[in-house]
Amino acid sequence: MHQTVDKSFDKRYSRLQKGLKALERASKGCLLALLTRMAARRGASQPEWSAPTLRVLFLRHDRIGDMILTTGVIHAIARSHPNIELDVLASPANAAVLEKDPLVHQVVRVDVRCPAQYWGLLKHLRRTRYDIVVDCMVFSQSLTTMLLMLATGASHRVGVVKHGKPNVYSMFAPLGGANAHHVEHLAQLAVPFGVAPQDAQQLDIVLTEQERSEAVARWDAGDRQRVLINISVGKPFRQWADANFVEVARHLKARLPDAQVLVLHGPAERQRAQRVAEAAGVARADTPGVRQALAMVATADFVFTPDTSILHAASAFRIPTVTLLTRDHLVRWGLYKTAGEMVASRGNTLDIVPLEKALEAIDRMVPVLSSSRRHLPSPGIPSPGEEVPYLEPEQSPALAASC
């Protein structure tokens, strides 16, 4: 009897959830349609390209990997006209990617999930008086982004055409090809600025010489090759067994016996990385910040990683890579113009990717890796599981109130 009641309740609760979701979608659709009609009266046809200064705000308030994939179009827009002053509205997670970028006038860091920051953000948007605002969402609509675009007060709002969906744009970018990489879809946002899409596809993360030098010191590899194994992921479906990472590290040591192999991990996974590194007989790289992790990728000769922002960083730095992806991510989110191998899962998670497939992909990359060597001084070799030292990272300025 008890089980019957529980099942009946579960069914009713499930129907209620579906009903609420449908109501939420309908409400958002109605609000977007209303915003579209309001925006149609406020939009101007073309910016005054000859104005002394054109202030542009690019909206990219989501994940690290998304920001990396957007660097090509951000730089293309910044270079498109000499009078453009480009700011980027970023999240606390991805703001660091652009921290040292000379083409970005200001990184406006805000957590859009934190209402306490809205008033400060609104004051900044109105004070700056942006002329053009660009929507980063090239596949789907975001009510938050639409509201942000209108909140800027900008006369010109750029976005990719999404047929059959409401929008607040006044300048339209064309859709990318059906089988195009995400970078190529994003490049379409440069078209309204007079830039050909193929000229907005060069990923570029700007690192300082000091950041690269500190990364080289962490490697402590001398003239040996540098092999980086990333074990940390942002979403559960990308997890791969620790035992597999151990075997990957051992395999790389066997195939590249002179290489320095390091385990890269997020700040919250030190103990896990320590266990993997000790079991494999390698060292680990403790990178407390995003930029330290990016510098480790930039100074590597080879990267092994699940589908994550490290994959996109490797594409930006043109580092040979073996990566694990779900099949639906291969075309749009895979390696971009970079030597490497993509090992596809047969399901919706990476935990079912066989270790053997990953090792075979590594073996196919060994000839490429054998032709790449670095020649840098080394004061010593860290022992297995040892933490590679680091300098304290610089803090990015918070341009909005903390939550």
LINGI-V856201 format. One record per residue. PSI is psi in degrees with one decimal (NA if undefined). Layout:
[[PSI] [PSI]]
This chain:
[[-44.1] [-43.0] [-37.5] [-44.1] [-43.7] [-42.9] [-40.2] [-42.8] [-42.1] [-40.7] [-45.2] [-40.9] [-39.6] [-43.7] [-39.1] [-43.7] [-46.2] [-40.0] [-42.4] [-39.7] [-43.1] [-40.6] [-40.2] [-45.0] [-41.9] [-41.1] [-43.0] [-39.4] [-43.2] [-41.5] [-40.6] [-40.2] [-40.6] [-43.2] [-35.7] [-45.0] [-40.2] [-43.2] [-29.9] [-29.5] [-16.7] [-13.5] [138.2] [162.1] [-58.2] [146.6] [163.0] [88.9] [-22.0] [4.7] [152.4] [-41.6] [133.8] [113.9] [119.0] [134.8] [121.5] [124.2] [116.9] [65.2] [54.9] [-110.5] [165.3] [-49.0] [-39.5] [-40.1] [-41.4] [-44.8] [-16.1] [-8.0] [-33.6] [-46.9] [-34.0] [-46.5] [-38.2] [-42.0] [-43.1] [-33.5] [-10.0] [-32.7] [136.0] [-18.7] [5.3] [132.8] [106.9] [125.0] [155.8] [126.5] [112.8] [165.8] [163.9] [-27.4] [-41.5] [-0.6] [-33.4] [-24.2] [-36.3] [10.0] [-36.6] [15.3] [116.3] [-18.1] [-10.7] [118.1] [-44.4] [138.3] [113.1] [103.8] [122.1] [143.3] [105.2] [-10.7] [-2.0] [100.7] [-27.2] [-19.8] [-7.7] [-42.9] [-43.8] [-38.4] [-44.9] [-41.5] [-41.6] [-44.7] [-43.5] [-36.1] [-37.3] [-29.3] [66.3] [143.6] [-35.2] [137.7] [140.0] [130.2] [124.7] [-14.7] [104.2] [-10.8] [-40.3] [169.6] [142.9] [120.5] [-39.7] [-45.5] [-40.4] [-44.3] [-39.2] [-40.9] [-44.2] [-34.0] [-26.4] [-25.4] [6.9] [139.9] [-23.3] [123.1] [118.9] [135.5] [161.8] [135.8] [129.0] [98.7] [132.2] [0.2] [140.9] [155.1] [173.2] [20.9] [150.4] [-14.8] [123.5] [134.8] [143.6] [159.1] [148.6] [174.8] [156.5] [-35.8] [26.4] [152.8] [157.1] [-36.3] [-40.4] [-32.4] [-45.2] [-34.1] [-22.9] [-23.8] [-14.4] [-16.0] [-45.7] [-15.9] [7.5] [18.2] [132.5] [140.7] [-38.1] [-15.9] [8.7] [27.0] [10.2] [103.8] [141.6] [116.0] [122.5] [119.5] [147.4] [162.3] [-36.1] [-42.6] [-40.2] [-40.5] [-41.1] [-36.1] [-41.7] [-39.8] [-36.6] [-37.8] [-46.0] [46.8] [-7.1] [-132.4] [12.5] [159.0] [152.3] [118.5] [124.1] [126.2] [110.9] [129.1] [-11.2] [140.5] [161.4] [-19.3] [145.6] [-34.5] [-12.6] [0.1] [142.9] [148.3] [140.2] [-37.3] [-33.6] [-41.2] [-37.9] [-45.9] [-35.2] [-44.4] [-44.1] [-40.6] [-43.3] [-37.7] [-37.7] [-40.6] [-29.4] [72.7] [-21.5] [-0.1] [152.8] [117.2] [125.8] [145.6] [121.8] [142.1] [162.6] [160.6] [-28.8] [-3.2] [34.1] [-46.2] [-42.5] [-46.1] [-37.2] [-43.2] [-43.9] [-46.6] [-45.5] [-40.7] [-32.7] [-12.4] [36.5] [178.8] [171.7] [152.9] [114.4] [107.6] [102.4] [-13.8] [164.9] [-43.7] [-32.2] [-39.7] [-41.7] [-38.8] [-33.9] [-39.7] [-43.7] [-30.1] [9.4] [160.5] [-22.7] [143.0] [136.6] [125.4] [146.9] [175.8] [108.2] [-178.9] [-26.8] [-35.5] [-46.7] [-33.3] [-40.8] [-37.8] [-41.5] [-37.2] [0.2] [45.5] [126.2] [135.2] [143.5] [126.9] [153.8] [129.4] [155.5] [153.2] [-34.5] [-8.8] [-6.2] [-51.7] [-49.2] [-30.5] [8.8] [-167.7] [144.8] [113.5] [42.7] [139.2] [137.3] [-175.0] [137.7] [117.8] [116.6] [138.0] [147.9] [-6.5] [-155.6] [4.1] [161.9] [-11.8] [-12.9] [1.2] [121.3] [140.0] [-39.5] [-38.1] [-39.3] [-42.3] [-36.5] [-40.0] [-40.3] [-43.5] [-35.7] [-20.9] [-15.5] [-43.5] [-35.8] [-43.1] [-33.8] [-20.7] [0.2] [117.8] [147.9] [154.7] [89.2] [147.2] [151.0] [125.2] [-12.2] [175.8] [123.9] [148.6] [162.4] [131.8] [-6.1] [142.8] [126.8] [126.2] [159.2] [161.9] [153.7] [133.5] [151.9] [147.1] [133.8] [139.3] [133.2] [118.8] [4.9] [161.0] [142.9] [156.1] [NA]]
